[in-house]
Amino acid sequence: MPMLVDAGWPPDRIGIVVGIVASTAGIAGAVGGGLLTRRYGRSRVLALSCAAQAVALSAFLPLSSGFAPLVFTVTVLGLFGGVYAAGSVAATTVIMDLSRRELAAGDFTILTSLGFFVSLAAGAISVTLANHLGYRPVLLAAITLVVTAAIANSRQPDPAGRSLSTR
């Protein structure tokens, strides 16, 4: 987390907070995401997790200015880890839906790998842009993208053929 390094956090604190606290929130988010996806459907959970990611990314804005007190930062990282994981469960469920029964392993691997590489590229581009433009413009762009994704997902039909916007 370059933001935390820039805010003066020591590497051991970053490792504990990101590696343990945020990961634990991610596990909880994944379990919750599974329960929510089953109950409310893929489109709704994807839309809501994107909206929640916009909130979490907005909470990173003070961090981008160097404001990184422990409790606030742990809360922000936990929130982001949880909502990201919940959305990942719903997205992975969609990937399983798209996988053909006779080629399920290959389809799932290709689609998951594609998502991974897009995420990796977006991360690399974001870090490069943040280095040149600063964190704030990159965060604002990311917030815009997840809000757009929330709107797009809210219009996608769920397996029952209904879209979130018509419920």
C-alpha angles and dihedrals in degrees: 000000000000090000091063092046089052089049089058100255114155116240094246092057091047090050094051096044097043098033100043112015099039091040091052089051087049092055091050090047091051092052091046091045090054092051092045093047091052093048103037105022136247100282095051094047092045091050094046094045090051090050090048090049088056088055092047092048089049088055088058090064094085088048089054088061093051096262100135113147112172102248095043093047094047089050093050094047091046092050092049093046092050098047093042091053093047090053091046090057092053092045091049089050089055089050089053089049090053094049114101113236094233093048100027098134094048095043092047092048094048095047093044092047091050090053091047093051093047088051091047092049092046090051093050092047091047093052091047092049092046089053090055103031104023131249098281099066091045092050091048090051091049091049090051091050095050092046088052089049090050091054093045093048092048088061096049117103117245121224090276089060097249124119122222091242092060098050 
